Amino acid sequence: MSVDIRIPTALRSFTGGEARVSVNGGTVAEALEQLLSEHSGLARHLRDEQGKLRSFVNIYLGDEDIRTREGEQTVLSEGDVLMIVPSIAGGCRLDGAFL
């Protein structure tokens, strides 16, 4: 079944500038595998050396993090939209100096 994956701005250079990529997959894992087979440059940003989803990468199905569902085995329906949301760290120390 066809689902869309929204690509964050920081990763669009790996999808030829595309903000949304349509893939086929019955589960989140299948959808991600098709995405990575078509856009292999994304792999190191989404998966670690063991092939697991990196801890700082969040995948949402609608407004729900897939980790609160069945993880990558979460079943998808036709027309679902997945959103990749990488965590971004930053800030400054209490004295105002940037880290």
Backbone as a printed PyTorch tensor [residue, N CA C, xyz], in Angstrom:
tensor([[[ 0.8280, -1.1820,  0.0000],
         [ 0.0000,  0.0000,  0.0000],
         [ 0.8680,  1.2390,  0.0000]],

        [[ 0.3480,  2.2980, -0.5720],
         [ 1.1170,  3.5280, -0.7270],
         [ 0.9890,  4.4200,  0.5050]],

        [[ 2.1410,  4.8540,  1.0030],
         [ 2.1940,  5.7940,  2.1270],
         [ 3.1990,  6.8930,  1.7750]],

        [[ 3.0470,  8.0300,  2.4000],
         [ 3.9820,  9.1310,  2.2020],
         [ 4.8710,  9.2610,  3.4260]],

        [[ 6.1150,  9.6160,  3.1870],
         [ 7.0490,  9.8960,  4.2760],
         [ 7.4890, 11.3430,  4.1260]],

        [[ 7.2610, 12.1280,  5.1620],
         [ 7.7010, 13.5260,  5.1620],
         [ 9.1540, 13.5790,  5.6010]],

        [[ 9.9330, 14.3000,  4.8340],
         [11.3720, 14.3860,  5.0590],
         [11.6940, 15.7490,  5.6700]],

        [[12.4020, 15.7890,  6.8010],
         [12.7480, 17.0860,  7.4030],
         [13.7440, 17.8470,  6.5220]],

        [[13.7200, 19.1500,  6.6400],
         [14.5800, 20.0160,  5.8260],
         [16.0380, 19.5820,  5.8690]],

        [[16.5320, 19.2270,  7.0380],
         [17.9470, 18.8650,  7.1940],
         [18.3440, 17.6280,  6.3890]],

        [[17.3780, 16.7950,  6.0030],
         [17.6910, 15.5610,  5.2760],
         [17.2640, 15.5980,  3.8090]],

        [[16.6880, 16.6870,  3.3620],
         [16.1740, 16.7520,  1.9870],
         [17.2590, 16.7000,  0.9230]],

        [[18.4730, 17.0360,  1.2800],
         [19.5530, 16.9480,  0.2840],
         [19.7810, 15.4950, -0.1370]],

        [[19.3290, 14.5460,  0.6740],
         [19.4850, 13.1240,  0.3620],
         [18.3050, 12.5700, -0.4320]],

        [[17.2620, 13.3900, -0.6190],
         [16.0950, 12.9730, -1.4060],
         [15.9110, 13.8680, -2.6240]],

        [[16.9840, 14.5110, -3.0510],
         [16.8940, 15.3970, -4.2020],
         [16.0320, 16.6150, -3.9410]],

        [[15.9470, 17.0190, -2.6770],
         [15.1620, 18.1900, -2.3080],
         [13.7020, 17.9040, -2.0320]],

        [[13.2970, 16.6540, -2.1790],
         [11.8920, 16.2900, -1.9680],
         [11.5200, 16.3560, -0.4910]],

        [[10.4090, 17.0150, -0.1990],
         [ 9.9070, 17.1140,  1.1690],
         [ 9.0250, 15.9260,  1.5260]],

        [[ 8.5450, 15.2390,  0.5040],
         [ 7.6280, 14.1180,  0.7060],
         [ 7.9790, 13.0390, -0.3120]],

        [[ 8.1210, 11.8170,  0.1690],
         [ 8.4540, 10.6960, -0.7050],
         [ 7.3680,  9.6410, -0.5490]],

        [[ 6.8180,  9.1750, -1.6670],
         [ 5.8120,  8.1090, -1.6400],
         [ 6.5060,  6.7610, -1.7650]],

        [[ 6.1300,  5.8360, -0.8930],
         [ 6.6950,  4.4850, -0.9030],
         [ 5.5600,  3.4910, -0.7000]],

        [[ 5.8720,  2.2170, -0.8820],
         [ 4.9200,  1.1520, -0.5950],
         [ 5.4250,  0.3670,  0.5980]],

        [[ 4.5060, -0.0100,  1.4670],
         [ 4.8890, -0.8180,  2.6140],
         [ 3.7040, -1.0880,  3.5120]],

        [[ 3.6620, -2.2750,  4.0550],
         [ 2.5940, -2.6450,  4.9660],
         [ 2.9100, -2.3450,  6.4160]],

        [[ 4.2100, -2.1170,  6.6890],
         [ 4.6500, -1.7510,  8.0360],
         [ 5.6140, -0.5720,  7.9150]],

        [[ 5.8950,  0.0560,  9.0390],
         [ 6.8640,  1.1510,  9.0490],
         [ 8.2140,  0.6420,  8.5490]],

        [[ 8.6250, -0.5400,  8.9900],
         [ 9.9170, -1.1010,  8.5660],
         [ 9.9840, -1.2510,  7.0500]],

        [[ 8.9290, -1.7690,  6.4410],
         [ 8.9110, -1.9450,  4.9860],
         [ 8.9690, -0.6010,  4.2710]],

        [[ 8.2400,  0.3780,  4.7820],
         [ 8.2420,  1.7140,  4.1760],
         [ 9.6290,  2.3440,  4.2710]],

        [[10.2680,  2.2190,  5.4370],
         [11.6100,  2.7750,  5.6050],
         [12.6200,  2.0720,  4.7060]],

        [[12.4960,  0.7690,  4.5590],
         [13.4290,  0.0330,  3.7100],
         [13.3130,  0.4810,  2.2600]],

        [[12.0860,  0.7220,  1.7880],
         [11.9410,  1.2090,  0.4190],
         [12.5270,  2.6130,  0.2950]],

        [[12.2610,  3.4630,  1.2830],
         [12.8270,  4.8120,  1.2760],
         [14.3500,  4.7470,  1.1800]],

        [[14.9660,  3.9030,  2.0030],
         [16.4250,  3.8120,  2.0330],
         [16.9920,  3.1400,  0.7870]],

        [[16.2240,  2.2670,  0.1570],
         [16.7120,  1.6570, -1.0870],
         [16.6970,  2.6700, -2.2240]],

        [[15.7680,  3.6130, -2.1830],
         [15.6850,  4.6460, -3.2180],
         [16.5880,  5.8390, -2.9210]],

        [[16.8790,  6.0640, -1.6390],
         [17.6770,  7.2170, -1.2120],
         [18.7080,  6.7390, -0.1880]],

        [[19.6960,  6.0150, -0.6710],
         [20.6460,  5.3330,  0.2110],
         [21.4480,  6.2770,  1.0990]],

        [[21.6050,  7.5270,  0.7060],
         [22.3390,  8.4800,  1.5260],
         [21.6880,  8.7600,  2.8650]],

        [[20.4020,  8.4620,  2.9770],
         [19.6800,  8.6630,  4.2380],
         [20.0340,  7.6210,  5.2930]],

        [[20.4930,  6.4670,  4.8600],
         [20.6610,  5.3270,  5.7700],
         [21.4920,  5.6620,  6.9960]],

        [[22.6460,  6.2750,  6.8100],
         [23.5190,  6.5380,  7.9640],
         [22.9320,  7.5700,  8.9120]],

        [[21.9720,  8.3400,  8.4500],
         [21.3280,  9.3330,  9.3050],
         [20.1550,  8.7380, 10.0940]],

        [[19.5880,  7.6490,  9.5820],
         [18.4250,  7.0460, 10.2390],
         [18.7580,  5.7820, 11.0170]],

        [[19.7440,  5.0240, 10.5440],
         [20.0650,  3.7370, 11.1700],
         [21.5050,  3.7130, 11.6650]],

        [[21.7170,  2.9500, 12.7660],
         [23.0730,  2.7980, 13.2940],
         [23.7860,  1.6500, 12.5750]],

        [[24.9720,  1.3090, 13.0460],
         [25.7810,  0.2720, 12.4080],
         [25.1260, -1.1060, 12.4580]],

        [[24.2500, -1.3240, 13.4230],
         [23.5380, -2.5990, 13.5300],
         [22.2230, -2.5910, 12.7530]],

        [[21.9330, -1.4890, 12.0840],
         [20.7050, -1.4000, 11.2970],
         [19.4880, -0.9600, 12.0810]],

        [[19.6850, -0.5940, 13.3430],
         [18.5620, -0.1550, 14.1770],
         [18.3260,  1.3370, 13.9950]],

        [[17.0790,  1.7350, 14.1680],
         [16.7280,  3.1440, 14.0930],
         [17.5050,  3.8950, 15.1650]],

        [[18.1700,  4.9630, 14.7830],
         [18.9600,  5.7370, 15.7420],
         [18.0500,  6.3050, 16.8280]],

        [[18.5640,  6.3750, 18.0460],
         [17.7580,  6.8010, 19.1970],
         [17.2690,  8.2340, 19.0720]],

        [[17.9830,  9.0710, 18.3340],
         [17.5760, 10.4700, 18.2030],
         [16.6610, 10.7170, 17.0050]],

        [[16.2870,  9.6520, 16.3060],
         [15.3640,  9.7790, 15.1790],
         [13.9980,  9.2890, 15.6320]],

        [[13.0170, 10.1600, 15.5170],
         [11.6470,  9.8090, 15.8730],
         [10.8210,  9.6970, 14.6010]],

        [[ 9.9880,  8.6790, 14.5470],
         [ 9.0880,  8.4900, 13.4150],
         [ 7.6660,  8.5820, 13.9520]],

        [[ 6.8910,  9.4480, 13.3380],
         [ 5.5030,  9.6280, 13.7550],
         [ 4.5580,  9.1150, 12.6830]],

        [[ 3.5140,  8.4580, 13.1310],
         [ 2.3930,  8.0740, 12.2890],
         [ 1.2420,  8.9300, 12.7750]],

        [[ 0.8760,  9.9140, 11.9760],
         [-0.0660, 10.9150, 12.4720],
         [ 0.6250, 11.7000, 13.5660]],

        [[-0.0240, 11.7970, 14.7150],
         [ 0.5850, 12.5380, 15.8300],
         [ 1.1530, 11.6150, 16.8980]],

        [[ 1.3590, 10.3480, 16.5390],
         [ 1.8070,  9.3560, 17.5160],
         [ 3.1760,  8.7850, 17.1550]],

        [[ 4.0980,  8.8360, 18.0990],
         [ 5.4260,  8.2540, 17.9230],
         [ 5.2620,  6.7410, 17.7780]],

        [[ 5.8980,  6.1590, 16.7590],
         [ 5.7360,  4.7160, 16.5460],
         [ 6.2630,  3.9030, 17.7170]],

        [[ 7.1510,  4.4820, 18.5330],
         [ 7.6740,  3.7530, 19.7000],
         [ 6.5810,  3.4770, 20.7250]],

        [[ 5.5060,  4.2620, 20.7090],
         [ 4.3950,  4.0310, 21.6340],
         [ 3.3980,  3.0330, 21.0560]],

        [[ 3.6420,  2.6040, 19.8330],
         [ 2.7900,  1.6080, 19.1850],
         [ 3.5590,  0.2980, 19.0880]],

        [[ 3.7950, -0.1560, 17.8880],
         [ 4.5210, -1.4170, 17.6760],
         [ 5.9030, -1.1780, 17.0760]],

        [[ 6.4310,  0.0300, 17.2730],
         [ 7.7380,  0.3430, 16.7040],
         [ 7.7090,  0.2300, 15.1920]],

        [[ 8.7810, -0.2980, 14.6340],
         [ 8.8500, -0.4330, 13.1810],
         [ 7.8900, -1.4900, 12.6430]],

        [[ 7.3270, -2.3040, 13.5170],
         [ 6.3440, -3.2960, 13.0740],
         [ 4.9210, -2.7320, 13.0540]],

        [[ 4.7770, -1.4450, 13.3310],
         [ 3.4690, -0.7940, 13.2690],
         [ 2.8950, -0.9620, 11.8700]],

        [[ 1.6640, -1.4440, 11.8030],
         [ 0.9880, -1.6840, 10.5260],
         [ 0.4940, -0.3640,  9.9480]],

        [[ 0.6760, -0.2230,  8.6400],
         [ 0.2560,  0.9820,  7.9360],
         [-0.9780,  0.7100,  7.0930]],

        [[-1.7340,  1.7650,  6.8380],
         [-2.9020,  1.7020,  5.9680],
         [-2.6660,  2.5840,  4.7550]],

        [[-3.3610,  2.2880,  3.6940],
         [-3.2750,  3.0900,  2.4690],
         [-3.4550,  4.5700,  2.7930]],

        [[-2.5380,  5.3940,  2.2930],
         [-2.6460,  6.8350,  2.4770],
         [-2.0700,  7.3750,  3.7720]],

        [[-1.5400,  6.4970,  4.6290],
         [-0.9270,  6.9830,  5.8740],
         [ 0.2530,  7.8980,  5.5610]],

        [[ 0.5630,  8.7620,  6.5180],
         [ 1.6990,  9.6700,  6.3890],
         [ 2.6220,  9.4490,  7.5830]],

        [[ 3.8760,  9.1380,  7.2840],
         [ 4.9150,  9.0270,  8.3050],
         [ 5.7300, 10.3080,  8.2810]],

        [[ 6.1740, 10.7280,  9.4430],
         [ 6.9900, 11.9250,  9.5380],
         [ 8.2760, 11.5820, 10.2820]],

        [[ 9.4160, 11.8870,  9.6650],
         [10.7170, 11.6910, 10.3000],
         [11.0560, 12.9760, 11.0390]],

        [[11.3210, 12.8470, 12.3470],
         [11.6440, 14.0160, 13.1660],
         [12.9340, 13.7290, 13.9310]],

        [[14.0670, 14.2420, 13.4320],
         [15.3110, 14.0490, 14.1800],
         [15.3580, 15.0010, 15.3660]],

        [[15.8360, 14.5040, 16.4980],
         [16.0100, 15.3670, 17.6670],
         [17.1820, 16.2980, 17.4110]],

        [[17.0470, 17.5110, 17.8800],
         [18.1120, 18.5000, 17.7150],
         [18.4720, 19.0300, 19.0900]],

        [[19.7550, 18.9480, 19.4170],
         [20.2220, 19.4290, 20.7180],
         [20.9180, 20.7670, 20.5370]],

        [[20.9480, 21.5090, 21.5900],
         [21.6470, 22.7840, 21.5440],
         [21.2720, 23.6100, 22.7510]],

        [[21.8030, 24.7870, 22.8090],
         [21.4720, 25.6620, 23.9180],
         [22.7050, 26.3620, 24.4330]],

        [[22.5850, 26.8560, 25.6260],
         [23.7220, 27.5640, 26.2150],
         [23.8060, 27.2390, 27.6990]],

        [[24.9760, 27.5100, 28.2570],
         [25.1760, 27.2810, 29.6810],
         [24.4150, 28.3470, 30.4580]],

        [[24.3120, 28.1590, 31.7490],
         [23.6020, 29.1200, 32.5950],
         [24.2140, 30.5120, 32.5450]],

        [[25.5190, 30.5900, 32.2970],
         [26.1550, 31.9070, 32.2230],
         [25.9590, 32.5750, 30.8630]],

        [[25.2170, 31.9190, 29.9740],
         [24.8990, 32.4930, 28.6760],
         [25.8680, 32.1490, 27.5700]],

        [[26.9630, 31.4730, 27.8840],
         [27.9210, 31.0960, 26.8490],
         [27.3760, 29.9090, 26.0640]],

        [[27.5440, 29.9430, 24.7610],
         [27.0720, 28.8350, 23.9380],
         [27.9830, 27.6310, 24.0980]],

        [[27.3790, 26.4660, 24.0340],
         [28.1480, 25.2210, 24.1500],
         [28.7630, 24.8590, 22.8280]]])
